[in-house]
Amino acid sequence: MVAFHDELFLGTRVRKKSAVDFSAFESPRFPKLATIGSEIKYHDVVKHMPRLRAGKRAIDAMTTSMQYMDPKILRTEVTPIFPEELFTAETLTSLDAILLTLYTSGTAPTQHTGFRTFLKRAREKHTPIFAITEREDAALKLDAYESGKEMKAAGVIWCGDLTPEAATVKI
């Protein structure tokens, strides 16, 4: 969780919106958990969240997994006219994952053979490709449009309502 100023957010759904304002964080796709004042007012969303248990096993597992966290993630914005020559086999050699930020409609350069070949090579090399949009009003599914259907068929994983920051952390 992130507690800042008078707000409490779910850590996987928060991003920094200002470097100078007291209200410096936002959670555009998930409601705030609580408002903090002379008392803490929890919002209804908290009632529907699973209870967390911080037992010794959970802490040990988290500490162990953090020791190995050094993922190499390519995070790039892609448009339908993105130059396909930038997607090469060499790009995949040193990456653990790719996060593509798409237009709200989920469009990507799937009309280009080079891009489709890149998606196929990534799947063969077991390099996962994730897709997201930075907009809150985005389509709820990757396959809302033809381009997204092609990407989904190629194994691209849609991050749904996650923010790009949350998707990067989860990857």
WOBELPE-V864792 format. One record per backbone hydrogen bond with DSSP energy under -1.0 kcal/mol. NH is the residue of the N-H (numbers start at 0). CO is the residue of the C=O. If there is no record, write none. Layout:
# WOBELPE-V864792
nh: <NH & NH>
co: <CO & CO>
This chain:
# WOBELPE-V864792
nh: <1 & 3 & 6 & 7 & 8 & 12 & 14 & 16 & 17 & 23 & 25 & 32 & 33 & 34 & 35 & 36 & 40 & 42 & 45 & 46 & 48 & 58 & 59 & 60 & 61 & 62 & 63 & 64 & 65 & 66 & 68 & 73 & 75 & 77 & 81 & 85 & 86 & 87 & 94 & 95 & 96 & 97 & 98 & 99 & 100 & 101 & 105 & 109 & 111 & 115 & 116 & 117 & 118 & 119 & 120 & 121 & 122 & 123 & 124 & 125 & 126 & 129 & 130 & 131 & 138 & 148 & 149 & 150 & 151 & 152 & 153 & 154 & 155 & 156 & 158 & 161 & 166 & 167 & 168 & 169 & 170>
co: <8 & 6 & 3 & 33 & 1 & 9 & 25 & 23 & 23 & 21 & 14 & 7 & 7 & 40 & 5 & 38 & 34 & 32 & 42 & 43 & 45 & 54 & 55 & 56 & 57 & 58 & 59 & 60 & 61 & 62 & 65 & 96 & 98 & 100 & 78 & 82 & 83 & 85 & 91 & 71 & 71 & 127 & 73 & 129 & 75 & 131 & 102 & 107 & 108 & 111 & 112 & 113 & 114 & 115 & 116 & 117 & 118 & 119 & 120 & 122 & 121 & 97 & 156 & 99 & 103 & 144 & 145 & 146 & 147 & 148 & 149 & 151 & 150 & 128 & 130 & 158 & 162 & 163 & 164 & 165 & 166>
